[in-house]
Amino acid sequence: MTRALMRAHFDVVLFLHANRLEDFSFLGTTFVRHSCIELAQWLLCHYADKLDGCEFEVPTSNWRFNEWCAKVNLHRAREYDASTWWVCESAVLQLEEQP
């Protein structure tokens, strides 16, 4: 599942989650690039404790994704012209219940 997550293959992640007992782990600080808002939302709702310290790279132009990151209390680590980096601190997340 780790490879599917790192490559943002959301359909594969959902399949593995539903059909296998396979888990995932990130070593040290992990950077999630080219993710979509739906994958980030799903990950944080299901595995927030495993994402503590994980960084998400979000295109700066994707204002909807960046607004959501701020809303759920991800920490804005740095911002460049092309991307904004958000750090997950699971203890301070403010997630809404999702189906």
TIVO-2410 file (N, C-alpha, C; in nm, 3 decimals):
# residues 99
REC num residu      c1      c2      c3 atome chaine
REC   1      M   0.082  -0.119   0.000     N      A
REC   1      M   0.000   0.000   0.000    CA      A
REC   1      M   0.087   0.126   0.000     C      A
REC   2      T   0.204   0.118   0.059     N      A
REC   2      T   0.291   0.235   0.066    CA      A
REC   2      T   0.323   0.288  -0.073     C      A
REC   3      R   0.356   0.200  -0.166     N      A
REC   3      R   0.387   0.244  -0.302    CA      A
REC   3      R   0.267   0.310  -0.368     C      A
REC   4      A   0.150   0.253  -0.349     N      A
REC   4      A   0.030   0.311  -0.408    CA      A
REC   4      A   0.003   0.451  -0.350     C      A
REC   5      L   0.025   0.467  -0.221     N      A
REC   5      L   0.007   0.598  -0.158    CA      A
REC   5      L   0.107   0.699  -0.212     C      A
REC   6      M   0.232   0.658  -0.221     N      A
REC   6      M   0.337   0.750  -0.266    CA      A
REC   6      M   0.317   0.791  -0.411     C      A
REC   7      R   0.250   0.707  -0.488     N      A
REC   7      R   0.226   0.738  -0.630    CA      A
REC   7      R   0.085   0.791  -0.655     C      A
REC   8      A   0.011   0.815  -0.546     N      A
REC   8      A  -0.124   0.872  -0.551    CA      A
REC   8      A  -0.220   0.788  -0.634     C      A
REC   9      H  -0.209   0.657  -0.624     N      A
REC   9      H  -0.302   0.566  -0.692    CA      A
REC   9      H  -0.417   0.536  -0.595     C      A
REC  10      F  -0.510   0.630  -0.587     N      A
REC  10      F  -0.618   0.621  -0.489    CA      A
REC  10      F  -0.703   0.496  -0.508     C      A
REC  11      D  -0.729   0.458  -0.633     N      A
REC  11      D  -0.809   0.338  -0.658    CA      A
REC  11      D  -0.742   0.213  -0.603     C      A
REC  12      V  -0.610   0.204  -0.616     N      A
REC  12      V  -0.536   0.090  -0.564    CA      A
REC  12      V  -0.537   0.091  -0.411     C      A
REC  13      V  -0.522   0.208  -0.352     N      A
REC  13      V  -0.525   0.222  -0.206    CA      A
REC  13      V  -0.659   0.173  -0.152     C      A
REC  14      L  -0.768   0.216  -0.215     N      A
REC  14      L  -0.901   0.173  -0.170    CA      A
REC  14      L  -0.919   0.023  -0.184     C      A
REC  15      F  -0.871  -0.033  -0.294     N      A
REC  15      F  -0.881  -0.178  -0.314    CA      A
REC  15      F  -0.804  -0.253  -0.205     C      A
REC  16      L  -0.681  -0.212  -0.181     N      A
REC  16      L  -0.600  -0.279  -0.079    CA      A
REC  16      L  -0.661  -0.264   0.060     C      A
REC  17      H  -0.714  -0.148   0.088     N      A
REC  17      H  -0.777  -0.124   0.218    CA      A
REC  17      H  -0.899  -0.215   0.238     C      A
REC  18      A  -0.976  -0.235   0.132     N      A
REC  18      A  -1.099  -0.314   0.140    CA      A
REC  18      A  -1.075  -0.465   0.135     C      A
REC  19      N  -0.970  -0.507   0.064     N      A
REC  19      N  -0.954  -0.649   0.035    CA      A
REC  19      N  -0.833  -0.717   0.097     C      A
REC  20      R  -0.747  -0.641   0.159     N      A
REC  20      R  -0.627  -0.702   0.216    CA      A
REC  20      R  -0.602  -0.643   0.354     C      A
REC  21      L  -0.529  -0.717   0.431     N      A
REC  21      L  -0.491  -0.667   0.563    CA      A
REC  21      L  -0.360  -0.590   0.558     C      A
REC  22      E  -0.317  -0.562   0.438     N      A
REC  22      E  -0.190  -0.493   0.418    CA      A
REC  22      E  -0.195  -0.355   0.483     C      A
REC  23      D  -0.088  -0.321   0.547     N      A
REC  23      D  -0.077  -0.192   0.614    CA      A
REC  23      D   0.031  -0.112   0.542     C      A
REC  24      F   0.057   0.005   0.589     N      A
REC  24      F   0.164   0.084   0.531    CA      A
REC  24      F   0.240   0.152   0.642     C      A
REC  25      S   0.360   0.194   0.609     N      A
REC  25      S   0.438   0.272   0.705    CA      A
REC  25      S   0.529   0.365   0.628     C      A
REC  26      F   0.551   0.480   0.685     N      A
REC  26      F   0.643   0.577   0.629    CA      A
REC  26      F   0.760   0.588   0.725     C      A
REC  27      L   0.879   0.585   0.672     N      A
REC  27      L   0.999   0.598   0.755    CA      A
REC  27      L   1.041   0.743   0.761     C      A
REC  28      G   1.056   0.795   0.880     N      A
REC  28      G   1.101   0.933   0.896    CA      A
REC  28      G   1.002   1.031   0.836     C      A
REC  29      T   1.053   1.143   0.792     N      A
REC  29      T   0.968   1.243   0.729    CA      A
REC  29      T   0.941   1.198   0.587     C      A
REC  30      T   0.817   1.185   0.554     N      A
REC  30      T   0.777   1.142   0.421    CA      A
REC  30      T   0.710   1.257   0.349     C      A
REC  31      F   0.736   1.264   0.223     N      A
REC  31      F   0.678   1.368   0.139    CA      A
REC  31      F   0.577   1.304   0.046     C      A
REC  32      V   0.453   1.348   0.053     N      A
REC  32      V   0.348   1.299  -0.035    CA      A
REC  32      V   0.330   1.403  -0.144     C      A
REC  33      R   0.368   1.367  -0.265     N      A
REC  33      R   0.361   1.460  -0.377    CA      A
REC  33      R   0.254   1.415  -0.475     C      A
REC  34      H   0.207   1.508  -0.551     N      A
REC  34      H   0.110   1.480  -0.658    CA      A
REC  34      H  -0.013   1.409  -0.604     C      A
REC  35      S  -0.050   1.441  -0.484     N      A
REC  35      S  -0.168   1.383  -0.422    CA      A
REC  35      S  -0.291   1.461  -0.468     C      A
REC  36      C  -0.406   1.406  -0.440     N      A
REC  36      C  -0.531   1.477  -0.466    CA      A
REC  36      C  -0.598   1.501  -0.331     C      A
REC  37      I  -0.687   1.597  -0.328     N      A
REC  37      I  -0.752   1.630  -0.202    CA      A
REC  37      I  -0.829   1.511  -0.147     C      A
REC  38      E  -0.890   1.432  -0.234     N      A
REC  38      E  -0.968   1.317  -0.189    CA      A
REC  38      E  -0.879   1.213  -0.120     C      A
REC  39      L  -0.761   1.189  -0.174     N      A
REC  39      L  -0.669   1.093  -0.112    CA      A
REC  39      L  -0.621   1.146   0.023     C      A
REC  40      A  -0.586   1.273   0.029     N      A
REC  40      A  -0.541   1.332   0.155    CA      A
REC  40      A  -0.651   1.325   0.261     C      A
REC  41      Q  -0.774   1.358   0.222     N      A
REC  41      Q  -0.886   1.351   0.317    CA      A
REC  41      Q  -0.905   1.209   0.368     C      A
REC  42      W  -0.904   1.114   0.277     N      A
REC  42      W  -0.925   0.974   0.314    CA      A
REC  42      W  -0.814   0.926   0.407     C      A
REC  43      L  -0.689   0.958   0.371     N      A
REC  43      L  -0.575   0.917   0.453    CA      A
REC  43      L  -0.585   0.973   0.594     C      A
REC  44      L  -0.612   1.101   0.604     N      A
REC  44      L  -0.617   1.164   0.736    CA      A
REC  44      L  -0.735   1.113   0.819     C      A
REC  45      C  -0.845   1.079   0.755     N      A
REC  45      C  -0.960   1.025   0.829    CA      A
REC  45      C  -0.935   0.883   0.877     C      A
REC  46      H  -0.860   0.804   0.801     N      A
REC  46      H  -0.839   0.664   0.836    CA      A
REC  46      H  -0.706   0.635   0.906     C      A
REC  47      Y  -0.604   0.716   0.880     N      A
REC  47      Y  -0.470   0.685   0.930    CA      A
REC  47      Y  -0.397   0.808   0.985     C      A
REC  48      A  -0.466   0.900   1.047     N      A
REC  48      A  -0.402   1.023   1.095    CA      A
REC  48      A  -0.283   0.996   1.184     C      A
REC  49      D  -0.294   0.895   1.271     N      A
REC  49      D  -0.184   0.866   1.363    CA      A
REC  49      D  -0.058   0.820   1.290     C      A
REC  50      K  -0.073   0.757   1.175     N      A
REC  50      K   0.044   0.710   1.099    CA      A
REC  50      K   0.105   0.821   1.013     C      A
REC  51      L   0.036   0.933   1.001     N      A
REC  51      L   0.083   1.042   0.916    CA      A
REC  51      L   0.147   1.154   0.995     C      A
REC  52      D   0.163   1.136   1.125     N      A
REC  52      D   0.224   1.240   1.207    CA      A
REC  52      D   0.364   1.271   1.155     C      A
REC  53      G   0.388   1.396   1.121     N      A
REC  53      G   0.517   1.439   1.068    CA      A
REC  53      G   0.528   1.429   0.917     C      A
REC  54      C   0.429   1.371   0.853     N      A
REC  54      C   0.430   1.357   0.707    CA      A
REC  54      C   0.405   1.493   0.643     C      A
REC  55      E   0.472   1.519   0.532     N      A
REC  55      E   0.453   1.645   0.460    CA      A
REC  55      E   0.379   1.620   0.330     C      A
REC  56      F   0.283   1.707   0.302     N      A
REC  56      F   0.208   1.702   0.178    CA      A
REC  56      F   0.249   1.820   0.091     C      A
REC  57      E   0.285   1.792  -0.033     N      A
REC  57      E   0.314   1.899  -0.128    CA      A
REC  57      E   0.188   1.923  -0.210     C      A
REC  58      V   0.139   2.047  -0.204     N      A
REC  58      V   0.015   2.084  -0.273    CA      A
REC  58      V   0.048   2.196  -0.371     C      A
REC  59      P   0.003   2.184  -0.496     N      A
REC  59      P   0.026   2.294  -0.590    CA      A
REC  59      P  -0.034   2.424  -0.534     C      A
REC  60      T   0.043   2.530  -0.535     N      A
REC  60      T  -0.003   2.658  -0.483    CA      A
REC  60      T  -0.128   2.704  -0.557     C      A
REC  61      S  -0.139   2.669  -0.683     N      A
REC  61      S  -0.255   2.710  -0.764    CA      A
REC  61      S  -0.383   2.636  -0.725     C      A
REC  62      N  -0.372   2.528  -0.650     N      A
REC  62      N  -0.490   2.451  -0.609    CA      A
REC  62      N  -0.545   2.512  -0.479     C      A
REC  63      W  -0.613   2.623  -0.492     N      A
REC  63      W  -0.661   2.697  -0.375    CA      A
REC  63      W  -0.757   2.616  -0.291     C      A
REC  64      R  -0.839   2.530  -0.352     N      A
REC  64      R  -0.935   2.449  -0.276    CA      A
REC  64      R  -0.862   2.352  -0.182     C      A
REC  65      F  -0.758   2.287  -0.232     N      A
REC  65      F  -0.680   2.193  -0.153    CA      A
REC  65      F  -0.607   2.267  -0.041     C      A
REC  66      N  -0.547   2.381  -0.073     N      A
REC  66      N  -0.474   2.459   0.028    CA      A
REC  66      N  -0.568   2.512   0.137     C      A
REC  67      E  -0.687   2.557   0.099     N      A
REC  67      E  -0.784   2.603   0.199    CA      A
REC  67      E  -0.825   2.489   0.290     C      A
REC  68      W  -0.845   2.370   0.233     N      A
REC  68      W  -0.882   2.255   0.314    CA      A
REC  68      W  -0.770   2.220   0.412     C      A
REC  69      C  -0.645   2.223   0.366     N      A
REC  69      C  -0.531   2.194   0.454    CA      A
REC  69      C  -0.530   2.288   0.574     C      A
REC  70      A  -0.554   2.416   0.550     N      A
REC  70      A  -0.558   2.513   0.660    CA      A
REC  70      A  -0.678   2.486   0.751     C      A
REC  71      K  -0.792   2.451   0.693     N      A
REC  71      K  -0.914   2.427   0.770    CA      A
REC  71      K  -0.898   2.310   0.867     C      A
REC  72      V  -0.829   2.205   0.826     N      A
REC  72      V  -0.814   2.088   0.914    CA      A
REC  72      V  -0.694   2.102   1.007     C      A
REC  73      N  -0.628   2.217   1.000     N      A
REC  73      N  -0.520   2.251   1.091    CA      A
REC  73      N  -0.387   2.183   1.059     C      A
REC  74      L  -0.363   2.155   0.930     N      A
REC  74      L  -0.228   2.114   0.892    CA      A
REC  74      L  -0.139   2.237   0.906     C      A
REC  75      H  -0.014   2.216   0.934     N      A
REC  75      H   0.080   2.326   0.956    CA      A
REC  75      H   0.148   2.361   0.823     C      A
REC  76      R   0.136   2.488   0.781     N      A
REC  76      R   0.201   2.533   0.658    CA      A
REC  76      R   0.351   2.546   0.687     C      A
REC  77      A   0.430   2.457   0.628     N      A
REC  77      A   0.573   2.453   0.655    CA      A
REC  77      A   0.650   2.552   0.568     C      A
REC  78      R   0.617   2.557   0.441     N      A
REC  78      R   0.684   2.649   0.349    CA      A
REC  78      R   0.599   2.666   0.224     C      A
REC  79      E   0.623   2.775   0.155     N      A
REC  79      E   0.545   2.804   0.034    CA      A
REC  79      E   0.639   2.858  -0.073     C      A
REC  80      Y   0.624   2.803  -0.191     N      A
REC  80      Y   0.702   2.846  -0.307    CA      A
REC  80      Y   0.603   2.888  -0.416     C      A
REC  81      D   0.656   2.938  -0.527     N      A
REC  81      D   0.568   2.977  -0.636    CA      A
REC  81      D   0.482   2.861  -0.684     C      A
REC  82      A   0.542   2.743  -0.697     N      A
REC  82      A   0.472   2.628  -0.756    CA      A
REC  82      A   0.399   2.541  -0.653     C      A
REC  83      S   0.448   2.536  -0.530     N      A
REC  83      S   0.387   2.444  -0.434    CA      A
REC  83      S   0.393   2.498  -0.291     C      A
REC  84      T   0.299   2.447  -0.212     N      A
REC  84      T   0.293   2.477  -0.069    CA      A
REC  84      T   0.308   2.345   0.004     C      A
REC  85      W   0.388   2.344   0.109     N      A
REC  85      W   0.414   2.221   0.186    CA      A
REC  85      W   0.342   2.230   0.319     C      A
REC  86      W   0.266   2.125   0.350     N      A
REC  86      W   0.188   2.117   0.473    CA      A
REC  86      W   0.236   1.998   0.554     C      A
REC  87      V   0.250   2.016   0.686     N      A
REC  87      V   0.294   1.909   0.775    CA      A
REC  87      V   0.176   1.864   0.861     C      A
REC  88      C   0.162   1.733   0.871     N      A
REC  88      C   0.057   1.675   0.954    CA      A
REC  88      C   0.107   1.659   1.097     C      A
REC  89      E   0.037   1.719   1.190     N      A
REC  89      E   0.059   1.697   1.333    CA      A
REC  89      E  -0.072   1.639   1.384     C      A
REC  90      S  -0.079   1.507   1.392     N      A
REC  90      S  -0.206   1.440   1.417    CA      A
REC  90      S  -0.275   1.484   1.546     C      A
REC  91      A  -0.201   1.530   1.643     N      A
REC  91      A  -0.261   1.570   1.771    CA      A
REC  91      A  -0.347   1.696   1.758     C      A
REC  92      V  -0.322   1.778   1.656     N      A
REC  92      V  -0.395   1.904   1.644    CA      A
REC  92      V  -0.489   1.907   1.523     C      A
REC  93      L  -0.506   1.796   1.455     N      A
REC  93      L  -0.596   1.792   1.339    CA      A
REC  93      L  -0.739   1.819   1.382     C      A
REC  94      Q  -0.814   1.884   1.296     N      A
REC  94      Q  -0.956   1.911   1.321    CA      A
REC  94      Q  -1.036   1.854   1.206     C      A
REC  95      L  -1.052   1.723   1.208     N      A
REC  95      L  -1.121   1.655   1.099    CA      A
REC  95      L  -1.269   1.644   1.129     C      A
REC  96      E  -1.348   1.660   1.024     N      A
REC  96      E  -1.492   1.637   1.034    CA      A
REC  96      E  -1.516   1.490   1.005     C      A
REC  97      E  -1.623   1.437   1.058     N      A
REC  97      E  -1.659   1.298   1.030    CA      A
REC  97      E  -1.690   1.283   0.882     C      A
REC  98      Q  -1.633   1.179   0.821     N      A
REC  98      Q  -1.657   1.151   0.681    CA      A
REC  98      Q  -1.710   1.009   0.668     C      A
REC  99      P  -1.796   0.985   0.571     N      A
REC  99      P  -1.851   0.850   0.553    CA      A
REC  99      P  -1.746   0.750   0.514     C      A
***
